[in-house]
């Protein structure tokens, strides 16, 4: 049996190298379909002992039919100590259920710069069909917005593999070898964490956006949108109720108001027109223009 070893996702840091997004240790519960002896017993065990939603399990089984019988299905992410104890205690009765280390995304500063960094989520059937993420397969966690989505392929590492010998019941009886996973590439942003923190503090209790840019080169020093959300909530499967709560919030916390809204530019656009007029020689530094205010 080949046990897939998840590669740590690349880290994201600000312009000074301060970590913004990294990884933490966790375990994922895998289901090996080829070792299932009694499907009903397996479903009852997963639902009763590990609190896996039977409908969710059925959905995962349906989506995995095209991936081949010998590819394991992740049925529960970020397993707790109680889950781990139960699986270890029932290893002989349910060899089809195994634990595997799986690095989980960690956003060090919670909601800070959440819209810019983005969040993780399980790849959808539509995304798989359209090959939006070339390296992803069913069950993969991918970037769903922000930097995480735009640079997903750069951040994704190369999976490793552990080869073990199993008996006719699927129980592990020997070790054959291991290929270590390779971590994804790291990204350093132009963002300045100090300026970003100041921008978000100025937006506390408000609905709005602040962008700070270096006018010499266009580098984004801060991009803050309020209200915000904690992307750590997406590191494991978000509950339907929590997702609906975010979607139905009247202040639309998932929306990045810096780039996803349209606003009238107001008088600041006069600077753009003045610069264009000077560049084209249509006006000079003594030209006067009357503005009626509309």
PyMOL commands that set and color helices and strands:
alter all, ss='L'
color gray80, all
select helices_A, chain A and resi 33-35+39-50+54-67+81-89+114-117+125-130+146-150+152-155+193-202+231-234+240-248+266-280
alter helices_A, ss='H'
color red, helices_A
select strands_A, chain A and resi 2-5+12-13+19-24+27-31+73-76+97-101+104-107+120-122+141-143+160-166+172-179+187-188+208-213+220-226
alter strands_A, ss='S'
color yellow, strands_A
deselect
rebuild
show_as cartoon
